[in-house]
Amino acid sequence: MLRLHFATDDLKKIRILRSPDPAWEMICSVCRLKTDEGPTAFGAWRAATRNRLHRDERLRAALLPLRGLIPSTGYIPDFLTPAATDELPAALDAISGTPRREFMSQLIRLDATQRQIGRPGTTPRPDDTGPAVIAGSLETYFETLLRPHWPRVRALVGADVDVRTAALLDGGVQQLFAGLAPLARWRDPVLEVDYPVDRDVSLDGRGLLLVPSFFCWRRPTALADPELPPVLVYPVAKRPWDLAQTWGTGAARLLGRTRAAILSTVARRDGRTSSDVAHAVGVAQSSISYQIAVLRESGLVSSHRTGKYVVHTATPLGLRILDAG
């Protein structure tokens, strides 16, 4: 578990990045590419990407410096995710300009952590590559494999930002953090975050930047160095790349057919009203509010007001249940 310790000044300095961060999306997507996690959310993209890499020898060569540098688990060098920005050139410039001493220090740490989990020899040697070469590989990766999907990534991140902003305006920091459940839990003055290792980070008046991410999966992530500006990257609710006939019967067995159908319906678009859901599922309007309330109280559906309507979306937990079906 990651515990972020807030002081009074930190609560005044909470920010939300309004657009996807190219560096974090690249790093998280490479991790998704290396595993079979999230078959519904990422399966079609992963299959197409792997097929492209298999056929294109020049592309494989261009991306070679990334092999071993971005493991699917464990420590990932912080220089790959510089100060959060929604501008690709700024991110690449920062990566390319990483000081040599910092670059080598992080590679040494990466090598040590990979050896601890039984993967020696996978880290690139500092003499064989450098920050500028790595930045070039990341640019090729983004332009070839992520750029075609960027409008959709931006749309889903934007939808999440709208939800978080509304929560902050309506209920302050407490409601903002409550909306991160079950990924995080607010125990004033500590935000407890689902995390693969046990860590405590004192914000010390620096505040916290929340970075919504499409390719982040299952649990939030953060920078390894506690001295860097605090950042919490978390997964946004997402629709699968290809929803057609991909969800199985597991959700129906767990939730019942009606609630599973409702959850599936709200997951197919960025937001649906109760009337939309009732019409799509064929449930009487008089009972749809109750069914959605049950799903919301279980952490599977999130509801927020947009103008005069209340719209419903599937949470990351809801999508995980559908994905597991």
C-alpha positions in Angstrom: 0.0 0.0 0.0 1.1 3.5 -0.8 0.3 6.1 1.9 0.4 9.7 0.9 0.6 12.0 4.0 -1.1 15.4 3.6 -0.5 18.6 5.5 -3.0 21.5 5.4 -1.0 23.2 2.6 -1.1 20.0 0.5 -4.9 20.1 0.4 -4.7 23.5 -1.2 -2.4 22.2 -4.0 -4.2 19.3 -5.4 -4.3 19.4 -9.2 -5.7 17.2 -12.0 -3.9 17.0 -15.3 -6.6 17.8 -17.9 -5.3 15.8 -20.8 -3.4 12.5 -21.1 0.3 12.6 -20.4 2.1 11.1 -23.4 5.1 9.9 -21.4 2.9 8.0 -18.8 0.7 6.6 -21.6 3.8 5.3 -23.5 5.3 3.7 -20.4 2.0 2.2 -19.2 1.1 0.9 -22.8 4.5 -0.8 -23.1 3.7 -2.6 -19.9 0.3 -3.6 -21.3 2.0 -4.8 -24.5 4.3 -7.1 -22.5 1.5 -9.0 -20.8 -2.0 -10.3 -21.5 -3.6 -8.1 -18.9 -7.0 -6.6 -19.7 -7.9 -8.7 -22.7 -11.2 -6.8 -23.2 -9.8 -3.3 -22.7 -6.5 -3.8 -24.6 -6.7 -7.1 -26.5 -7.5 -5.7 -29.9 -4.9 -2.9 -29.6 -2.3 -5.4 -28.3 -2.9 -7.9 -31.1 -2.7 -5.2 -33.8 0.5 -3.8 -32.2 2.2 -7.1 -31.9 1.3 -8.0 -35.5 2.7 -4.7 -36.7 6.0 -5.3 -34.8 6.2 -8.8 -36.1 5.9 -7.6 -39.7 8.0 -4.4 -39.5 11.7 -5.2 -38.9 12.7 -1.5 -39.1 10.1 -0.6 -36.4 11.4 -3.4 -34.1 14.9 -2.0 -34.5 13.8 1.5 -33.8 12.2 0.4 -30.5 15.0 -1.9 -29.5 16.4 0.5 -26.9 13.1 0.2 -25.0 13.5 -3.5 -24.4 14.5 -4.2 -20.8 14.2 -0.5 -20.0 10.4 -0.7 -19.2 9.7 -4.0 -17.3 6.1 -5.1 -16.9 6.6 -5.2 -13.1 8.9 -3.6 -10.7 10.9 -0.4 -10.8 10.7 1.8 -13.9 13.2 4.7 -14.2 11.7 8.0 -13.3 13.5 9.9 -16.1 11.1 8.2 -18.6 8.2 10.2 -17.0 9.4 13.7 -16.4 7.3 16.6 -15.1 3.7 15.8 -16.2 2.7 17.5 -19.4 0.2 16.9 -22.2 2.8 18.0 -24.8 4.8 15.2 -26.5 7.8 17.5 -27.6 8.2 18.8 -24.0 8.2 15.3 -22.6 10.8 14.0 -25.2 13.0 17.1 -24.7 13.0 16.4 -20.9 13.9 12.8 -21.4 16.6 13.6 -23.9 18.1 16.1 -21.5 18.4 13.7 -18.6 21.8 14.3 -16.9 24.2 11.4 -17.5 24.8 10.8 -13.8 21.1 10.6 -13.1 20.6 8.4 -16.1 23.3 5.9 -15.0 22.1 5.9 -11.4 18.6 4.9 -12.5 19.8 2.2 -14.8 21.9 0.7 -12.0 18.8 0.7 -9.8 16.8 -0.9 -12.6 19.4 -3.6 -13.0 19.5 -4.3 -9.3 15.7 -4.6 -9.0 15.5 -6.9 -12.0 18.2 -9.2 -10.6 16.2 -9.4 -7.3 13.2 -10.8 -9.2 15.3 -13.2 -11.2 15.7 -11.3 -14.5 19.5 -10.5 -14.7 20.9 -9.2 -17.9 17.7 -7.6 -19.2 18.7 -3.9 -18.4 20.4 -2.1 -21.3 24.0 -1.1 -20.8 24.6 2.7 -20.4 27.4 2.5 -23.0 25.0 1.0 -25.6 22.3 3.7 -25.4 21.6 7.1 -24.0 18.7 9.5 -23.1 18.6 11.0 -26.6 18.4 7.6 -28.3 15.7 6.5 -25.9 13.7 9.7 -26.5 13.9 8.9 -30.3 12.6 5.4 -29.8 9.8 6.7 -27.6 8.8 9.2 -30.3 8.8 6.5 -33.0 6.7 4.3 -30.6 4.2 7.1 -30.0 3.8 8.3 -33.5 3.4 4.7 -34.9 1.5 2.8 -32.3 -0.3 5.4 -30.1 -1.0 8.4 -32.3 -3.8 6.7 -34.3 -5.7 6.0 -31.0 -4.9 9.3 -29.3 -8.3 11.0 -30.0 -10.0 8.2 -28.1 -7.5 8.3 -25.3 -8.0 12.0 -25.0 -11.8 11.6 -25.0 -11.8 9.0 -22.2 -9.3 10.9 -20.1 -11.4 14.1 -20.6 -14.5 12.3 -19.5 -12.8 11.3 -16.3 -11.5 14.8 -15.7 -15.1 16.1 -15.9 -16.2 13.6 -13.3 -13.3 14.5 -10.9 -13.8 18.2 -11.4 -17.5 17.9 -10.7 -16.8 15.9 -7.5 -14.3 18.5 -6.3 -16.8 21.4 -7.0 -19.7 19.6 -5.4 -18.0 18.0 -2.3 -14.5 19.3 -2.0 -11.4 17.1 -1.6 -13.2 14.5 0.4 -15.6 13.7 -2.4 -12.8 13.9 -5.0 -10.9 11.2 -3.1 -14.0 9.2 -2.4 -14.5 9.0 -6.2 -11.1 7.1 -6.5 -12.5 4.1 -4.6 -11.7 1.2 -4.6 -8.3 2.3 -5.9 -7.7 4.6 -3.0 -9.2 5.5 0.4 -9.1 8.8 2.2 -8.3 8.5 5.9 -7.7 12.1 6.9 -4.9 13.2 6.6 -3.7 10.2 4.6 -4.6 8.9 1.2 -4.2 5.1 1.2 -3.6 3.8 -2.4 -3.7 0.2 -3.7 0.0 -0.4 -4.5 2.2 -3.4 -5.1 4.7 -2.4 -2.4 4.5 -0.8 1.0 5.5 2.9 0.9 5.0 6.1 2.9 5.4 9.5 1.2 5.1 12.8 3.0 3.9 15.5 0.6 5.5 18.2 2.8 3.5 21.1 1.3 4.2 20.1 -2.3 0.7 19.1 -3.1 -0.3 16.3 -5.4 -0.9 16.1 -9.1 -3.5 13.5 -10.2 -2.8 12.1 -13.7 -5.7 10.1 -15.3 -4.4 7.5 -17.6 -5.9 5.2 -20.3 -3.2 2.6 -20.3 -2.7 2.5 -16.5 -4.3 -0.8 -15.3 -5.8 -2.2 -12.1 -4.0 0.1 -9.6 -2.4 3.5 -9.5 1.3 4.1 -10.0 3.7 6.9 -8.8 7.2 8.1 -9.2 9.8 6.0 -7.4 11.8 8.9 -6.0 10.0 10.5 -3.1 12.0 13.7 -3.6 10.4 14.4 -7.0 7.1 16.4 -7.3 4.4 14.0 -6.0 2.3 12.4 -8.8 -0.4 9.8 -8.7 -1.3 8.2 -12.0 -4.6 6.3 -11.9 -6.6 4.3 -14.5 -9.7 5.9 -16.0 -12.9 3.9 -16.7 -12.6 2.8 -20.3 -14.6 1.0 -22.9 -12.8 -1.9 -24.6 -11.2 -1.3 -28.0 -13.8 -3.7 -29.5 -16.9 -4.5 -27.4 -18.7 -6.7 -29.9 -19.7 -10.0 -28.2 -16.6 -10.1 -26.0 -18.1 -10.1 -22.5 -18.9 -13.5 -21.1 -21.4 -14.7 -18.6 -19.3 -14.3 -15.4 -20.7 -10.9 -14.6 -24.3 -12.3 -15.0 -23.5 -15.1 -12.6 -22.1 -12.7 -10.0 -24.5 -9.8 -10.3 -27.6 -11.3 -11.9 -28.7 -10.9 -15.5 -30.4 -7.5 -15.0 -27.6 -5.8 -13.2 -25.0 -7.3 -15.4 -26.9 -6.0 -18.4 -27.1 -2.5 -16.8 -23.4 -2.5 -16.1 -22.6 -3.6 -19.6 -24.8 -0.9 -21.0 -23.2 2.0 -19.1 -19.8 0.7 -20.0 -20.5 0.9 -23.7 -20.5 4.7 -23.7 -18.8 7.5 -21.7 -22.1 8.3 -19.9 -25.7 7.2 -20.0 -28.8 8.6 -18.3 -31.2 6.3 -16.4 -33.7 6.7 -19.3 -31.0 5.6 -21.8 -30.2 2.5 -19.6 -33.9 1.6 -19.1 -34.6 1.7 -22.8 -31.5 -0.3 -23.7 -32.0 -3.0 -21.1 -35.7 -3.1 -21.3 -36.2 -2.4 -17.5 -39.0 -0.3 -16.2 -38.0 3.3 -15.4 -39.5 2.8 -11.9 -36.9 0.2 -11.0 -33.8 1.3 -12.9 -32.9 3.9 -10.3 -32.8 1.3 -7.6 -30.7 -1.1 -9.7 -28.2 1.6 -10.6 -28.0 2.6 -6.9 -27.1 -0.9 -5.9 -24.3 -1.0 -8.5 -23.1 2.5 -7.4 -23.0 1.5 -3.7 -21.0 -1.6 -4.7 -18.4 0.6 -6.5 -19.3 -0.6 -10.0 -21.0 2.5 -11.3 -20.2 6.2 -10.9 -22.9 8.8 -11.3 -22.5 12.6 -11.8 -24.6 15.5 -12.9 -24.1 17.1 -16.3 -26.4 20.0 -16.8 -29.9 18.9 -15.9 -29.1 15.2 -16.4 -27.4 12.6 -14.2 -25.2 10.3 -16.2 -23.8 6.9 -15.2 -20.4 5.3 -16.2 -18.7 2.1 -15.3 -15.9 2.4 -12.7 -12.6 0.6 -13.2 -13.8 -2.1 -10.8 -17.0 -2.5 -12.9 -14.9 -2.9 -16.0 -12.7 -5.4 -14.3 -15.7 -7.6 -13.4 -17.0 -7.4 -17.0 -13.4 -8.1 -18.2 -13.2 -11.2 -16.0 -16.4 -12.6 -17.4 
